[in-house]
Amino acid sequence: MSVALERELDTFRRELPKLLAVPGNQGRFVLIHGETVAGLYQSFDDGVAAGYDLFGLDSFMVKEVIDHEKPGYFSRNLKCRT
């Protein structure tokens, strides 16, 4: 069984050093579809909008081009049922 967006994440990891080598790319957002880098955008929202325009409901990923990913925090805030 494959994980959702596994190909896109592999593509991001493979392409990240090349993306970071270009001045001005750090902090931008990359749009990835399958094994293709489909574009770079100033904001996450711009990347998502372009992804829907280009790929519709097909899978795509938008990630920030940074050298160290910041961990996120979230809580499910679940209540146990008995």
C-alpha positions in Angstrom: 0.0 0.0 0.0 1.4 3.4 -0.9 1.1 6.5 1.2 -0.8 9.5 -0.1 1.5 11.9 -1.9 4.4 9.5 -1.6 5.7 10.2 -5.1 5.3 14.0 -4.6 7.2 13.8 -1.3 10.0 11.8 -2.9 10.2 14.3 -5.8 10.4 17.2 -3.2 13.2 15.5 -1.4 15.1 14.8 -4.6 14.6 18.4 -6.0 15.1 20.4 -2.8 18.9 20.8 -3.1 18.5 22.1 -6.6 15.7 24.5 -5.5 17.7 25.8 -2.6 20.7 26.4 -4.9 18.8 29.1 -6.8 19.0 32.5 -5.1 15.5 33.7 -4.2 13.8 30.3 -4.0 14.1 29.9 -0.2 10.8 30.8 1.4 8.8 30.3 -1.8 6.4 27.4 -2.4 6.9 24.6 -4.9 4.0 22.9 -6.6 4.7 19.2 -7.3 2.6 16.8 -9.3 3.9 13.2 -9.4 7.5 13.4 -10.3 7.3 16.9 -11.8 8.0 20.3 -10.3 5.2 22.3 -11.8 6.1 25.8 -10.5 7.2 28.1 -7.7 4.9 30.6 -6.0 5.2 33.4 -3.5 2.5 32.0 -1.2 1.0 28.6 -0.2 -2.4 29.9 -1.4 -1.0 30.8 -4.8 0.5 27.3 -5.2 -2.7 25.6 -4.2 -4.8 27.7 -6.6 -2.4 26.9 -9.4 -2.5 23.2 -8.5 -6.3 23.2 -8.8 -6.1 25.1 -12.0 -3.6 22.7 -13.5 -4.5 19.4 -12.0 -8.1 19.7 -10.9 -8.9 17.1 -8.3 -5.8 15.0 -9.2 -3.1 14.7 -6.4 -0.6 17.5 -6.0 1.5 18.9 -3.2 2.6 22.4 -2.2 5.6 22.7 0.2 7.8 25.6 1.3 11.3 25.6 0.0 13.4 25.8 3.2 16.5 24.0 4.3 15.1 23.0 7.7 11.4 22.2 8.0 9.8 23.6 11.1 7.8 21.0 13.1 4.2 21.7 13.5 2.0 21.1 16.4 -1.6 20.0 16.4 -3.9 18.2 18.7 -6.8 16.0 17.9 -8.5 17.1 21.1 -10.3 13.9 21.3 -12.6 12.9 24.1 -12.7 9.2 25.1 -16.1 7.6 24.8 -17.0 4.8 27.2 
